[in-house]
Amino acid sequence: MGYNWDFASVWTNKALLITGLQNTLTLGFTCLFLGLFFGMFVGMARYSRDPILRWPATVFVEIFRNTPVLVQIMWFFFAFPIISPFEIDAFTAAALGLTLNTTAFASEIYRAGIQSIHKGQWEASKALGMSYSQQMMRIIMPQAIRRMIPAFMNRSIELMKMTSLASVIAYGELMYQAKIVSTSVFNPIEMYTSVALIFFVLIFSFSLIVQFFEQRLQSKR
């Protein structure tokens, strides 16, 4: 069975793909920034000896780490508006699902990084009269973050790929735009192949940048 390849149609619809790529980057970097930011506090709460901090953080992490991201996105889009007075658009629903999921996984990375620091560092900083928060921010975290970079890189790559799940709620990211084009011009092979290549170039380039900064940090030790 012959197939007439038509990559010209991909170029013809490049404006839609560029818009989708911009939306993908906006969603991905927004969720990455928020997930890493809030994940730090959840991770510190998970490491805390205070059960008032530790138990709520543990429940949060287990819920969002052990349920599918797709279910989380669809829950925020379809279910959350029913039980709340707020209207949720596609971007907000996708951002909530991806951010909270990233927060849960990032918190475990932070917690593991904190645990990797020798207890002598804690004892020395405590002897200097530092509070728990001062110990964490001035002594422990600066050392731990260097060890977390490879894990954060892997999580960032996973997050960027997971942005394609937002297409199920009609958020106009790259995958959704490709679906619109492929159904209108009937070129699924060309369109989804092009999307795969775009994601590869994007994520591979990001990986090289992160590896460069990781090597710079290691050379300064």
C-alpha positions as CSV (number, residue, x, y, z in Angstrom):
1,M,0.0,0.0,0.0
2,G,1.6,3.3,-1.1
3,Y,1.6,6.4,1.0
4,N,2.1,9.9,-0.3
5,W,4.4,11.7,2.0
6,D,3.5,15.3,2.5
7,F,5.9,17.1,4.8
8,A,5.1,20.3,3.0
9,S,1.8,20.5,4.9
10,V,3.7,20.6,8.1
11,W,5.6,23.6,6.9
12,T,2.4,25.2,5.7
13,N,0.9,24.9,9.2
14,K,4.1,26.0,11.0
15,A,2.4,28.9,12.7
16,L,0.1,26.6,14.6
17,L,3.1,24.4,15.6
18,I,5.1,27.5,16.7
19,T,2.1,28.6,18.9
20,G,1.9,25.1,20.3
21,L,5.6,25.1,21.1
22,Q,5.3,28.4,22.9
23,N,2.4,27.1,24.9
24,T,4.3,23.9,25.7
25,L,7.3,26.0,26.9
26,T,5.1,28.3,29.0
27,L,3.4,25.4,30.7
28,G,6.6,23.4,31.2
29,F,8.7,26.1,32.7
30,T,5.9,27.5,34.8
31,C,5.3,24.1,36.4
32,L,9.0,23.4,36.7
33,F,9.6,26.7,38.6
34,L,6.6,26.3,40.9
35,G,7.2,22.6,41.4
36,L,10.8,23.1,42.5
37,F,10.0,26.1,44.6
38,F,7.2,24.5,46.6
39,G,8.9,21.1,46.5
40,M,11.7,22.6,48.6
41,F,9.3,23.5,51.4
42,V,7.5,20.2,51.3
43,G,10.8,18.3,51.3
44,M,12.0,20.2,54.4
45,A,8.6,19.5,56.0
46,R,9.0,15.8,55.2
47,Y,12.4,15.8,56.8
48,S,11.2,17.7,59.9
49,R,10.8,15.9,63.2
50,D,7.7,17.9,64.0
51,P,4.7,15.6,63.1
52,I,2.5,18.7,62.4
53,L,4.7,19.4,59.5
54,R,5.8,15.9,58.5
55,W,2.4,14.1,58.3
56,P,0.5,16.6,56.1
57,A,3.6,16.8,53.8
58,T,3.7,13.0,53.7
59,V,0.0,12.7,52.8
60,F,0.4,15.3,50.0
61,V,3.4,13.5,48.5
62,E,1.8,10.1,48.6
63,I,-1.4,11.3,46.9
64,F,0.3,13.1,44.0
65,R,3.1,10.7,43.6
66,N,0.9,7.6,43.4
67,T,-1.9,8.8,41.2
68,P,-1.5,9.3,37.4
69,V,-0.8,12.8,36.2
70,L,-3.5,12.4,33.5
71,V,-6.1,11.7,36.2
72,Q,-4.9,14.8,38.2
73,I,-5.2,17.1,35.2
74,M,-8.7,15.8,34.3
75,W,-9.8,16.0,37.9
76,F,-8.8,19.7,38.2
77,F,-10.5,20.5,34.8
78,F,-13.7,18.5,35.2
79,A,-14.2,17.8,38.9
80,F,-12.7,20.8,40.8
81,P,-15.1,23.4,39.3
82,I,-18.1,21.3,40.5
83,I,-17.0,21.4,44.2
84,S,-15.6,24.9,44.2
85,P,-16.9,28.4,43.1
86,F,-13.9,28.8,40.7
87,E,-13.9,28.3,37.0
88,I,-10.8,26.5,35.8
89,D,-9.5,26.9,32.2
90,A,-7.4,24.4,30.4
91,F,-4.1,26.0,31.2
92,T,-4.8,26.4,34.9
93,A,-6.0,22.8,35.2
94,A,-2.9,21.5,33.5
95,A,-0.6,23.7,35.5
96,L,-2.2,22.6,38.8
97,G,-1.9,18.9,37.9
98,L,1.7,19.1,36.6
99,T,2.9,21.5,39.3
100,L,1.5,19.5,42.2
101,N,2.9,16.3,40.8
102,T,6.3,17.9,40.3
103,T,6.2,19.3,43.8
104,A,5.6,15.8,45.2
105,F,8.5,14.3,43.3
106,A,10.8,17.3,43.8
107,S,10.2,17.1,47.6
108,E,11.5,13.6,47.6
109,I,14.6,14.7,45.7
110,Y,15.1,17.5,48.3
111,R,14.6,15.2,51.2
112,A,17.1,12.7,49.8
113,G,19.6,15.5,49.2
114,I,19.2,16.7,52.7
115,Q,19.6,13.3,54.2
116,S,22.9,12.8,52.2
117,I,24.6,15.6,54.2
118,H,26.7,14.3,57.0
119,K,25.2,14.9,60.5
120,G,28.4,16.7,61.5
121,Q,27.3,19.6,59.3
122,W,24.1,19.9,61.4
123,E,26.0,19.6,64.7
124,A,28.5,22.2,63.7
125,S,25.9,24.7,62.5
126,K,23.8,24.1,65.7
127,A,26.9,24.7,67.8
128,L,27.1,28.1,66.1
129,G,23.7,29.0,67.4
130,M,21.8,28.7,64.2
131,S,18.1,27.9,64.1
132,Y,16.7,25.0,62.1
133,S,15.8,27.3,59.2
134,Q,19.2,29.0,59.2
135,Q,20.9,25.6,59.3
136,M,18.8,24.5,56.3
137,M,19.2,27.6,54.2
138,R,22.8,28.6,55.0
139,I,24.6,25.2,55.4
140,I,22.6,22.2,54.3
141,M,20.8,23.3,51.2
142,P,23.7,24.9,49.3
143,Q,25.6,21.6,49.7
144,A,22.6,19.3,49.0
145,I,21.4,21.1,45.8
146,R,24.6,20.2,44.0
147,R,23.9,16.5,44.6
148,M,20.3,17.0,43.4
149,I,21.1,18.4,40.0
150,P,21.0,15.0,38.1
151,A,17.7,14.1,39.6
152,F,16.3,17.5,38.9
153,M,17.4,17.2,35.3
154,N,15.6,13.9,34.9
155,R,12.5,15.3,36.5
156,S,12.6,18.3,34.2
157,I,12.8,16.1,31.2
158,E,9.9,14.0,32.4
159,L,7.8,17.2,33.0
160,M,8.5,18.6,29.6
161,K,7.2,15.3,28.0
162,M,4.2,15.3,30.3
163,T,3.0,18.6,29.0
164,S,1.6,16.7,26.1
165,L,-1.0,15.3,28.4
166,A,-2.6,18.7,28.5
167,S,-3.9,18.0,25.0
168,V,-6.7,15.8,26.5
169,I,-8.4,19.0,27.9
170,A,-7.8,21.0,24.7
171,Y,-5.0,23.2,25.9
172,G,-3.3,24.4,22.8
173,E,0.2,23.0,23.4
174,L,2.3,21.3,20.7
175,M,0.6,17.9,20.8
176,Y,-2.9,19.4,20.6
177,Q,-2.0,21.7,17.7
178,A,-0.5,18.7,15.9
179,K,-3.7,16.8,16.4
180,I,-5.8,19.7,15.0
181,V,-3.6,19.9,11.9
182,S,-3.4,16.1,11.3
183,T,-7.1,15.7,11.4
184,S,-7.7,18.6,9.0
185,V,-5.0,17.7,6.3
186,F,-4.8,14.0,7.0
187,N,-1.1,13.8,7.6
188,P,-0.7,12.0,11.0
189,I,2.7,10.3,10.1
190,E,4.3,13.6,9.0
191,M,2.8,15.7,11.8
192,Y,3.5,13.4,14.7
193,T,7.0,12.6,13.4
194,S,7.7,16.3,13.3
195,V,6.3,16.8,16.8
196,A,8.6,13.9,18.0
197,L,11.6,15.6,16.4
198,I,10.7,19.0,18.0
199,F,10.5,17.4,21.4
200,F,13.7,15.6,20.9
201,V,15.6,18.7,19.9
202,L,14.1,20.7,22.7
203,I,14.7,18.1,25.5
204,F,18.2,17.1,24.2
205,S,19.3,20.7,24.1
206,F,18.0,21.3,27.6
207,S,19.9,18.2,28.8
208,L,23.1,19.5,27.3
209,I,22.7,22.9,29.0
210,V,22.0,21.2,32.4
211,Q,25.0,18.9,32.0
212,F,27.2,21.9,31.2
213,F,26.2,23.7,34.4
214,E,26.5,20.4,36.4
215,Q,30.1,20.0,35.2
216,R,30.8,23.7,36.1
217,L,29.6,23.1,39.6
218,Q,31.6,19.9,40.0
219,S,34.7,21.6,38.8
220,K,34.3,24.2,41.6
221,R,34.3,21.7,44.4
